[in-house]
Amino acid sequence: MRTSISTQKKHRYDRPQALELLSQLPMGELMNLAHRERMQRFPENTVTFVVDTNPNYTNVCVTGCAFCAFYRKATDTDAYLLSPEELAGKIGTAAAKGATTVLLQGGHNPKVGLADWQAYISTIQAACPDIHIHPFSPAEIAFMAEREKCSINEVLQTLWNAGIRTVPGGGAEILTEPVRRIIAPHKASTQQWLDVCEAAHGIGFKTTATMMYGHVEKDEDIVDHLLRLRELQDRTGGFTSFIPWSFKPGKTALAGQVEQTAHPARYVRIIATARLVLDNFEHIQSSWFSESIGAGQLGLLAGADDFGGVLVEEHVHKEAGHDRQATLDNVVTIIRRAGFTPARRDSYYRVLETFDPPMPVGTGNQESPSID
Ligand code: SF4
């Protein structure tokens, strides 16, 4: 089939072209286009990663998303709500193991108010003054505004006044209403998620943007998701990175509606399409953790420049039967074996430390991590 995609001229991809990238362009061409774009943007050939920890302050949630194996009802025997001291203790342990950032999220628990969030933040700040707190997804913020009967801006301003400067872009899932009605009918809507990000960027926060695919969405939904992010980024410039991951069906209500989990090739196509369509996003993440080491490495050859986190603690994927662990040394080796120079970063994507250059092809078997 004749493609309408130009391999020569730099231009902004429209919706039909974005669909063609995702669905039809031969894989080699797509990866090549995206990698060329990434190398123009980051010619120094580094791949960044962060050492972080993802504790959850509560697993109680009233939203009941069909794709989620993490949440519990308040009456479940394994439901929990951490005190500020318990949470700060976990983060202190992770900081002692090298974590520089805490990505802090939890279920939509009606017992948790804005004052509790402030208490979490101030207790962590007192106990771990050097750790960067990266808290509360747009979906949680929208839920908090409803709970407190205040505006999204008031919630965000409270976080800003508490010293928070970055917000994780979780809860985006797929930003189209037909898909959200099936997978997350009680969660923040597409427009609410975008509104929280726009308000956050207006105050001065930087946020990431995520996408969870591989369930009931169509290619058109993925493209619309990307275009909605691009349109908002044109207005605010507040997104730092785009982070996709695939649906993990284990123990979820949605599992019965999904015949096959997403193949790693789908992941690579999404990374490459995102690099090309999200021309106003600096960073695209390919993750060893959410997919596999091999898929994560291929993503680095298809437009991604960031490898996610060395996670000290994580529960959400683990509850869905997806449990992986790697040390900093493992992640450094994986990046070097993919042909890049690893660089540890902070939550603003500033490089803190650079490691040895890539390993020559065909060497390094003794350094192969055995964690996949
Ligand atoms: S994804 Fe979040 S909002 Fe949805 S059920 Fe799980 S914890 Fe609750």
Boltz pocket constraint, residues with backbone or C-beta under 6 A from the ligand:
constraints:
  - pocket:
      binder: B
      contacts: [[A, 59], [A, 61], [A, 62], [A, 63], [A, 64], [A, 65], [A, 68], [A, 69], [A, 70], [A, 71], [A, 106], [A, 107], [A, 108], [A, 139], [A, 187]]
      max_distance: 6.0
